[in-house]
Amino acid sequence: MFLNRLRREFPRSIRKYYTVNSNAVNKQQDVIAKDIQMQIKATGPITVAEYMKKVLIHPMGGYYMHKDVFGAGGDFVTSPELGQVFGEMVAVWLLNEWSKVGSPKPFQIVELGPGRGSLCQDVLRVFDHFGALKSASVSLVEMSPFLSDTQARRLCLNSNAIHDQQQPFYREGVTLQGAPIKWYRNIQDVPKMFTLLVAHEFFDALPIHKFQKTDKGFREILIDINREKDLEFRYIIARDETPASKLFADASDTREHIEVSPESLVLVKDLASRFEEDGGMGLIADYGHDGTGTDTFRAFKKHQLHDPLVDAGNADLTADVDFSALRKAATEEGKVLAFGPITQNKFLLNMGIEHRVKKLEENLDEEQKKILWSSFHMMTDQDKMGSRFKFLSLLPAVLDELLKKAPVAGFN
Ligand SMILES: C[S@@+](CC[C@H](N)C(=O)[O-])C[C@H]1O[C@@H](n2cnc3c(N)ncnc32)[C@H](O)[C@@H]1O
């Protein structure tokens, strides 16, 4: 099978790291908190979804917009940042599923929320090694101008910012391997063609609404000004129904507290339509639950849990992804099949990560080996990222019969 060939003929090369300049911090530290305070004073308490969106991607001082937030010097570390083997396993999955349907061309590799570009870099290196980039283009969905610049410096020799408002993309270039690459702000702007998609730690950054069960039914949690502390906020429960509680809170849900991300549901529906109409497949990886999570909205600052209502714009906001809701939204019109969610531990081990680490270590000194195995354990151990992170895959429903004969790699 192709999967075995991929494993045998894997590149021996080690990813080249380069340091991102993280000095470009937001100088107006409380610009976001001031903006939110003004909005609440003018129009009243806001939803958690509005708060999250402002804090994370507000053009003036959103958390992701103007600084490097990853790694030891930032607020959190992600699996692709820990080492190249993570991206390599994702690449093998994409290559394998693509080859199963006859490697349709032309095609695009799409990544949602590429961060520093490390995952994309590893995917492109593996595709290039197997000569699979000849008819490929790359489309990145990224809101942050700072991070798009970081990604471009990592992935391209040259790239240009595009100021033409008529264009759906805002940056373009050519990757080190020679594939055309473009940056978009929304998935809706990404060209319609056969797509191999990956979204790692993207959905957890999308806005959620929070609802609390009361004796009158679910009521929305809103965010108001904390009158005791300037530029800090507090939660309140809406007395009456809000548009969101009417639309998104399911009265039959037995949980005391629920979180719903309508933006995520719209997004997976869009992916389902694309995969059905133009062909394609995708891997969604994130921390999350299967419809059982409750109050998961939180912040991280300097690798520590942090109050999401304090220091807005200077700490990461996140909520566990509800994989059962994503799965239901993606599959309810019968356009795609969903496999998973399965744990990261299962996915990576099924894809052969251990075998790959053993191959890689043959070329390494003792210190490098230690780092390699330590990142392997961080990604796969059940008490680390191995069980908290989950993988969900989406493939066109038309492949049903084929996938019974040749099951989706990593998920069986
Ligand atoms: C937690 S980081 C994950 C980065 C990378 N995937 C990784 O695993 O290292 C979230 C990424 O999504 C981007 N992002 C967050 N919200 C977004 C939105 N609404 N639209 C587009 N990109 C967004 C951020 O700028 C960042 O690149």
The ligand as an SDF file (V2000), in Angstrom:
LIG
                    3D

 27 29  0  0  0  0  0  0  0  0999 V2000
   -3.5260   28.6760   18.2670 C   0  0  0  0  0  0  0  0  0  0  0  0
   -2.8710   29.3000   16.7980 S   0  0  0  0  0  0  0  0  0  0  0  0
   -2.4430   27.7700   15.9920 C   0  0  0  0  0  0  0  0  0  0  0  0
   -1.2740   27.8950   15.0740 C   0  0  0  0  0  0  0  0  0  0  0  0
   -0.8080   26.6350   14.3500 C   0  0  0  0  0  0  0  0  0  0  0  0
   -1.8890   25.9670   13.6560 N   0  0  0  0  0  0  0  0  0  0  0  0
   -0.1430   25.6830   15.3100 C   0  0  0  0  0  0  0  0  0  0  0  0
   -0.7370   24.6720   15.6510 O   0  0  0  0  0  0  0  0  0  0  0  0
    0.9940   25.9670   15.7120 O   0  0  0  0  0  0  0  0  0  0  0  0
   -4.2790   29.9060   15.9110 C   0  0  0  0  0  0  0  0  0  0  0  0
   -3.9900   30.4120   14.5060 C   0  0  0  0  0  0  0  0  0  0  0  0
   -5.2200   30.7630   13.8870 O   0  0  0  0  0  0  0  0  0  0  0  0
   -5.1990   32.1430   13.4800 C   0  0  0  0  0  0  0  0  0  0  0  0
   -6.5640   32.6410   13.6650 N   0  0  0  0  0  0  0  0  0  0  0  0
   -7.2310   32.7540   14.8260 C   0  0  0  0  0  0  0  0  0  0  0  0
   -8.4990   33.1640   14.6130 N   0  0  0  0  0  0  0  0  0  0  0  0
   -8.6310   33.2780   13.2680 C   0  0  0  0  0  0  0  0  0  0  0  0
   -9.7160   33.6340   12.4140 C   0  0  0  0  0  0  0  0  0  0  0  0
  -10.9080   33.9390   12.8880 N   0  0  0  0  0  0  0  0  0  0  0  0
   -9.4990   33.6250   11.0890 N   0  0  0  0  0  0  0  0  0  0  0  0
   -8.2870   33.3000   10.5740 C   0  0  0  0  0  0  0  0  0  0  0  0
   -7.2220   32.9480   11.3440 N   0  0  0  0  0  0  0  0  0  0  0  0
   -7.3940   32.9400   12.6670 C   0  0  0  0  0  0  0  0  0  0  0  0
   -4.1590   32.7800   14.3740 C   0  0  0  0  0  0  0  0  0  0  0  0
   -3.6600   33.9810   13.8650 O   0  0  0  0  0  0  0  0  0  0  0  0
   -3.1280   31.6540   14.4390 C   0  0  0  0  0  0  0  0  0  0  0  0
   -2.3590   31.5940   13.2640 O   0  0  0  0  0  0  0  0  0  0  0  0
  1  2  1  0
  2  3  1  0
  2 10  1  0
  3  4  1  0
  4  5  1  0
  5  6  1  0
  5  7  1  0
  7  8  2  0
  7  9  1  0
 10 11  1  0
 11 12  1  0
 11 26  1  0
 12 13  1  0
 13 14  1  0
 13 24  1  0
 14 15  1  0
 14 23  1  0
 15 16  2  0
 16 17  1  0
 17 18  1  0
 17 23  2  0
 18 19  1  0
 18 20  2  0
 20 21  1  0
 21 22  2  0
 22 23  1  0
 24 25  1  0
 24 26  1  0
 26 27  1  0
M  CHG  2   2   1   9  -1
M  END
$$$$
